Amino acid sequence: MKNAAVPVPFPYQDFQQALGALKTALVRAPAYALVLGESGSGKTTLLRTVAAQLDRRRFQVLYLSHGQPSPSGLVRLLAETFHLPLRRTRAETSRLLVQTLRNLPARLVLSIDEAQPLADDTLHEIRLLAEADLDAEPLFSVVLSGLPELKERLLTPHLFPLWRRMRPRVCLTGLRREELAHFLVHRLGKDWAARFEPTALDVLFEQARGLPALIYDGAEDCLKACPKGPIGASHVIDALDRDAGN
């Protein structure tokens, strides 16, 4: 089986559409963008792919994940990123940071993964920093990625100004059934993927809800449980039930 540590992204339709929309928006001008999807749908892979495909001479990507910085913590993190001294107050550090952002040779892209737990005040601070120049375009681009519940938070009155600016808004829903066999060949290799019978693929797709990471994990469990021979629907059910019980 292929090494899953750094997989080459499988170009399923949702992923390709989202990738194209994000790259177009970020290259055109400073932008706010939103990526939504269930766990395992490929959000992190999408953010990493976008970052890898942007011209490093024109863009500087700052990727944050699994953190819940306060507004002060966010300002401190950005200041440290650009090797700026911390001032006595957040306001003073913010002014220095804004001056630096105005003069950056490359456009900053602030990419925040798993953004749903961020405090409202932190999201508000991001917008205030980006729009510190009232008569100019935003100082940097912002990409928020999170679970579907993030949309509901952004629609609340306190955060609606940020939601209104979010263009594009993309949602990863996962693979289509007709993409499943090609996905397994891509991730497992032709010989391993060929061991799955059509009925096994149906069960695997249904149980994993079309989510790429869950499909891959389920396929791996099946191959470990059945190291030889064809893999049928019953093998998939047994392997997934055994994994759920652990």
Secondary structure, 3 states (H helix, E strand, C coil): CCCCCCCCCCCCHHHHHHHHHHHHHHHHCCCEEEEEECCCCCHHHHHHHHHHHCCCCCEEEEEEECCCCCHHHHHHHHHHHCCCCCCCCHHHHHHHHHHHHHCCCCEEEEEEECCCCCCHHHHHHHHHHHCCCCCCCCCCEEEEEECCHHHHHHCCCCCHHHHHHEEEEEEECCCCHHHHHHHHHHHHCHHHHCCECHHHHHHHHHHHCCCHHHHHHHHHHHHHHCCCCCECHHHHHHHHHHHHHC
